[in-house]
Amino acid sequence: MSANSAESTGHLDVVLVKGGRTKIRYAAELLADDGTRITVRAPWAGDVARDFGFVRFESGDIFTEYYWRDRWYAVKEVRDSTGTLKGWYTDITRPAVLSGTELVVEDLDLDLWRSADGRTVLRLDEDEFAESGLPETDPDAASAAVAALDELELLAREGDFEALLD
């Protein structure tokens, strides 16, 4: 493992930061770290079920999460307690930073959902992104975020989305 990789404990804390504050922190099992992509697995970290209308995250759901040190997104494969695939929830983020056993990811508000059957692809939270002020305060980051969302949507609709995770 590289100097910027998780220690051999097999566990780390995922820290999702938004607007300069910690939004959520949860323990995850480290599955792989190739120096560029970090893969972890964790149960649904919410206190209660959350129904988005197009998917419901609830106790017993398992998330296999893929983070990149060189890409502006994180992909989360979501399965229910029986192992049935629900789909993929993608957060648009700054590249992930791993320090010791803490994986820090800055959420940039944009999200994408792709259902398990691939028929539903939804761009999410574009209004929150616009309201965040990022396009004015950091236009380069905002441009990278929108480009990442566009790339993921194209892969989800027409390309080989699942190849990202191989």
Steps between C-alpha positions, in 0.01 A plus 500: 500500500613852430574763762158647425314174551304362791688313766466124495221503761236444232283776645480873453264788566329661204453872567263684267557874518258758362533875525811468718323285763479128559166383362541137604772269629473123497715191535568294189686184412791562265471260206771635267739789445703498182649845559239671278168340592389410851215252546313461828185326621265632765142457615251784449630770733173684554310484829170447319387384157512765230256489211611703198197400292713310249680287764475438872814461714436310820647292778662189358603664170866450412701760312814408307662837441764596247709814554770638274796721582497638145129526411223735603249237610429203725280209391298307756350165405190441715365154586220403733542260793448198271771616259262619226643795311297820536729717286784747518501835676779727385621804691687769312795582726849635501756220467517289816778548754614214720693590813582208727166326550284799410358532148386860450269588213356846428145481365428757227120456510451342156390137491398235249280193549501197270253221571609137498330437166654815347163639394498784750780756495442817699707814543441621856547814707597737220305772685708442816817521292393835351408631848831382650684791338778272373461618139588852622754421773691222323409491130768241420361256758144571384601429141670174602189400697263562209734318260510200737119493520473521119753217459321276749160567347630409154652177634180420691278554196712380210831366615643235720428653841583180687848491344589786737481249782703214351 
